Every structure is written in structure tokens, then in C-alpha cells.
Amino acid sequence: MSFVSTGEMTRKARREGYAVPAFNAENLEMAQAIIQAASREGSPVILQTTLPTARYWGMDEAVAVTASLAQEAPVPVALHLDHSNSFDEVMRAARAGYTSLMFDGSAMPYEENLRLTGRVVEAVRPMGLTVEAELGRVGGKEDSAAAPKAALTDPEEARAFAEETGVGLFAPAIGTAHGFYKGEPRLDFALLGEIRRLVSVPLVLHGGSGLPDGMIRRAIGLGIAKVNFATELRAAMTAAVWETMEGDREVIDPKKYLGRGREAVERLCVEKIRLCGSNGRA
């Protein structure tokens, strides 16, 4: 099956009351694990790369590798560029073959975020690509820099922003954070419910790593249709590699320790797929 749009995936999820998991891949083994887990569970899946990861792989190479894996998968797979605030980089990803793009202008003044996001939507509309945007600020740490202090999304601004830009996915800031949580997460579920009432496009939950399962289920029940997981996958891969190498200091074959990392990431992805309720929804 070739790549599909995140738009069609998440609209179905919104209608039917589950969420599509979006997993960040850092290398071949993580991409394999994500698609293997989705195939095992009969789940649609969104494979994501951040811009630094795409640069590390090479953007064309990232598309070629993941497209090849998706072609062999029996489930729908989308390739999403996560968190880019550069119009040129977003357009480069669109031309390379990404099927979904996040333009993150959340640190910009509202009017500039509105203008640039709308420009991205207009530019990729003829390609049939989905654009995700964020309003308000999710706390924590991004891939390349510290994210600004969290600022929650205003529901009326969210409604106007989604309508005026024409985005296909909208990520509200409701108290989540990127990276692992340093204290107890505090999500504003009442705010999420109000945003869900006013915004007609599927909603995205950023900062899924480390959130209690109950919070994720509650957010999905209130309209979240895409949940992002990144840090937990990195941690699972790294822990498995360390465990393998510490258990056998003579190991020099990357297939052995990276293979163990792949297995750990696949197990974690299966857990998250079931948590999102997307298993059997392909």
C-alpha cells in the first residue's frame, strides 16, 4: 500500500471515536518497528520525522526508505513532517514526497502564524497534502531547541484560525509538554472540549510520551484524533541498545544491538496503538 493522507485517516478517527498514533522515527530500525507494529495490529499509522531527523537521513532518503516500507505494509501509512517553522523546508518536504506537513508558527505573533500557515495550505493544496498547525504553545523541549513556555490555546482564536487558514489538522495547547514530564501532567480537559466544539477539523495531541493512559483515553474521548509519541520511542530504542551492549562487551555487529532496539520499539508501538483504539481500524 502506498502512502496515504493523514487527513482521511484522522477524519475517520474523529467520526468513529479513536485516534491514529503518530510515531517519530529516527532511523531505519525505528521505521521498521513502527510499520511492523501497525501491520500486526491492523492499525492505520502516521510515521513522523522532525526536520533535524530528515536532515540527518537526507530528506529524499527518508521518503524513499519509508515509502518502500509502506508499499509492503497491509495497512495505511502516512509520512508526516513534524514541527517545522520554515516555509522553504516545508515545501521541500512536500516536493520530496511527504504526505502531511506541520507548519509550526506557534512561537510567532498570531497574525504572522495565520498568514504563513495559510500560505503553506494554499501552496500544497494542489498536491492533495494535509497541513497541521498549532496555536498556543506546548511546553517542554523540541528536537533542536527549547520550546517556549506553555501558553494555552484560546478556543475562539482556534476556531477563527482553523477556518481562515484551511488547515486539515489542528494541535491545541492544553497543558501537554514535549519530552518526558518533570512533574504531574495537568491537562485542561474543559478547554479541549470547548475547542472540539468550535473547531471542525481533527485535533492533535502533542506531548503523548509519559502521559498517563487515562489522560490519553480521556483526550481521545473529547475529540483528539491524532496522538504524537516520540520521546518514549527514543528511550526504548536506547535502553535496548545499552542493555545488549552491556550484556556482551564483545558485540560489534550493529544488527544485533539495533535489532534489539527495533524489537523494543515495536512492543511499545503495539501498546500505544491499543491505547489509541486504532487496532483493527485499518
C-alpha positions in Angstrom: 0.0 0.0 0.0 1.4 3.4 -0.9 1.4 6.5 1.4 -2.0 8.0 2.2 -3.1 11.3 3.6 -3.3 12.0 7.3 -6.4 13.9 6.6 -8.5 10.9 5.5 -7.1 8.8 8.4 -7.9 11.3 11.1 -11.3 12.3 9.8 -12.3 8.7 10.1 -10.8 8.5 13.6 -12.7 11.6 14.6 -16.0 10.2 13.3 -15.5 6.8 15.0 -14.0 7.9 18.3 -10.4 6.7 18.3 -7.1 8.3 17.5 -4.4 7.4 14.9 -1.0 7.1 16.6 1.8 9.2 15.1 5.3 7.8 15.9 8.6 9.6 15.3 11.2 7.5 13.6 14.9 8.4 14.0 16.4 5.6 11.8 15.6 2.6 9.7 15.1 0.3 12.6 12.5 2.6 14.2 10.7 3.0 11.0 10.6 -0.8 10.5 9.3 -1.2 14.1 6.5 1.3 13.7 5.2 -0.2 10.5 5.6 -3.8 11.7 3.6 -2.9 14.9 0.8 -1.3 12.8 0.7 -4.2 10.4 0.5 -6.7 13.3 -2.4 -4.7 14.9 -4.3 -3.9 11.7 -3.9 -0.1 12.5 -3.5 2.9 10.4 -0.3 4.7 11.4 1.5 8.0 10.9 5.2 7.9 10.7 6.8 11.2 11.5 10.2 12.8 11.2 11.3 16.1 12.7 13.2 18.4 10.4 16.6 17.6 12.2 15.9 13.9 11.6 15.0 14.5 8.0 18.3 16.4 7.6 20.2 13.6 9.3 18.8 10.9 7.0 18.6 13.2 4.0 15.0 14.2 3.2 14.8 12.3 -0.1 16.4 9.2 1.5 13.9 9.4 4.4 11.0 9.4 1.9 12.5 6.6 -0.2 13.1 4.3 2.8 9.7 4.8 4.4 7.8 4.7 1.1 9.4 1.3 0.4 8.3 0.1 3.9 4.8 1.5 3.4 4.5 -0.1 0.0 4.9 -3.6 1.6 2.5 -2.9 4.5 -1.1 -4.1 4.6 -2.2 -1.0 6.5 -2.5 2.7 5.6 0.7 4.6 6.3 1.2 8.4 6.2 4.6 10.2 6.3 4.4 13.5 8.3 7.0 16.3 8.7 6.8 17.2 12.4 7.4 20.8 13.7 8.9 23.0 11.0 8.6 26.8 11.1 10.3 27.2 7.7 8.1 27.7 4.6 11.0 26.7 2.4 11.7 23.5 4.3 8.0 22.5 4.4 7.8 23.0 0.6 11.0 20.9 0.2 9.3 18.1 2.2 6.2 18.4 0.1 8.2 18.1 -3.1 10.2 15.1 -1.7 7.1 13.1 -1.1 5.8 13.7 2.4 2.0 13.3 2.5 1.5 15.5 5.6 3.3 18.6 6.9 3.3 20.6 10.1 3.9 24.3 9.8 4.6 25.3 13.4 4.2 29.0 13.8 3.1 28.8 17.4 6.0 30.9 18.7 5.2 33.7 16.2 2.7 36.5 16.7 -0.8 35.4 15.9 -1.1 37.3 12.6 2.2 36.0 11.3 1.3 32.4 12.2 -2.1 32.9 10.5 -0.5 34.4 7.3 2.3 31.8 6.9 0.1 28.8 7.7 -2.4 29.9 5.2 0.3 30.4 2.6 1.5 26.8 3.2 -2.0 25.4 2.9 -2.6 27.3 -0.3 0.8 26.1 -1.8 0.3 22.4 -1.1 -3.4 22.2 -1.8 -2.9 21.2 -5.5 -0.7 18.3 -4.2 -3.5 17.0 -2.0 -1.4 17.2 1.1 -2.6 17.8 4.7 -1.3 20.6 6.8 -1.2 20.6 10.6 -0.8 23.8 12.6 -0.5 24.7 16.3 -1.9 27.6 18.2 -0.8 28.3 21.8 2.4 26.8 22.9 3.2 23.3 24.0 5.9 23.3 26.7 9.0 21.2 27.1 11.8 20.6 24.6 11.6 20.3 20.8 14.2 18.4 18.8 16.5 21.3 18.1 15.7 23.9 20.8 13.9 24.6 24.0 10.2 25.2 23.3 8.7 28.4 24.7 6.8 28.3 28.0 3.4 26.7 27.6 0.5 29.0 26.7 -2.9 27.5 26.4 -5.0 27.9 23.2 -7.9 30.3 23.1 -11.0 28.5 21.7 -12.3 31.4 19.7 -8.9 32.1 18.2 -8.6 28.4 17.4 -12.0 28.4 15.5 -11.0 31.5 13.5 -7.5 30.3 12.8 -8.7 26.9 11.5 -11.4 28.4 9.4 -9.2 31.2 7.9 -6.1 29.0 7.2 -8.0 25.9 5.9 -5.7 23.5 7.8 -6.6 19.9 7.9 -5.3 19.2 11.4 -5.1 21.4 14.4 -3.0 21.0 17.5 -4.3 22.9 20.6 -2.1 23.6 23.6 -4.0 22.2 26.6 -1.1 21.7 29.0 0.9 18.9 27.5 4.7 19.2 27.0 7.3 17.8 24.7 9.7 15.3 26.2 9.2 13.4 29.5 7.2 15.3 32.1 9.2 16.5 35.1 6.1 16.8 37.3 2.5 15.6 37.2 0.9 16.5 33.9 -2.1 18.9 34.2 -4.3 18.9 31.1 -7.2 21.3 30.7 -9.9 18.9 29.5 -12.7 21.5 29.7 -10.7 23.7 27.3 -10.2 20.7 25.0 -13.9 20.0 25.0 -14.7 23.7 24.1 -12.1 23.6 21.2 -13.6 20.4 19.9 -17.0 22.0 19.9 -15.7 25.0 17.9 -13.1 23.5 15.6 -14.3 21.3 12.8 -11.0 19.6 11.7 -9.4 16.7 13.6 -7.4 17.6 16.7 -3.9 16.5 17.5 -2.4 15.9 21.0 1.3 16.7 21.2 3.4 15.5 24.0 2.0 12.0 24.3 5.2 10.5 25.8 4.8 9.9 29.5 1.2 10.9 29.8 -0.9 8.5 31.9 -3.0 6.2 29.8 -6.2 7.5 31.4 -5.4 11.1 30.3 -4.8 9.9 26.7 -8.1 8.0 26.7 -9.9 10.9 28.1 -8.4 13.3 25.5 -9.4 10.9 22.7 -12.9 10.8 24.2 -13.0 14.6 23.9 -12.1 14.6 20.2 -8.4 14.0 19.8 -7.8 12.1 16.6 -4.0 12.0 16.4 -1.6 11.4 19.3 2.1 12.1 18.9 4.7 9.8 20.5 8.4 10.5 20.2 10.5 10.6 23.4 9.3 7.2 24.7 10.3 5.5 21.4 13.8 7.1 21.6 14.1 5.9 25.2 13.0 2.4 24.4 15.5 2.1 21.5 18.4 3.5 23.5 17.7 1.3 26.6 17.6 -1.9 24.5 20.8 -1.0 22.7 22.6 -0.2 26.0 21.3 -3.4 27.6 22.5 -5.5 24.7 26.0 -3.9 24.6 26.4 -4.1 28.4 25.4 -7.7 28.4 28.0 -8.6 25.7 31.0 -6.2 25.6 32.3 -8.2 22.6 29.3 -7.4 20.3 30.4 -5.3 17.3 27.6 -6.2 14.9 25.1 -3.3 14.7 22.4 -5.7 13.5 22.5 -7.3 16.9 22.0 -4.3 19.1 19.9 -2.3 16.7 17.7 -5.3 16.2 17.1 -5.5 19.9 16.2 -1.8 19.8 13.8 -2.4 16.9 12.0 -5.2 18.9 11.7 -2.8 21.9 10.2 0.0 19.8 7.8 -2.4 18.1 6.5 -3.7 21.5 6.0 -0.1 22.7 4.2 0.9 19.5 1.8 -2.1 19.9 0.9 -0.8 23.4 0.3 2.8 22.1 -1.8 1.5 19.2 -4.1 -0.3 21.6 -4.2 2.7 23.9 -5.4 4.9 20.9 -8.0 2.3 20.0 -6.8 2.2 16.4 -6.1 -1.6 16.3 -8.4 -3.3 13.8 -9.3 0.1 12.1 -7.1 -0.2 9.0 
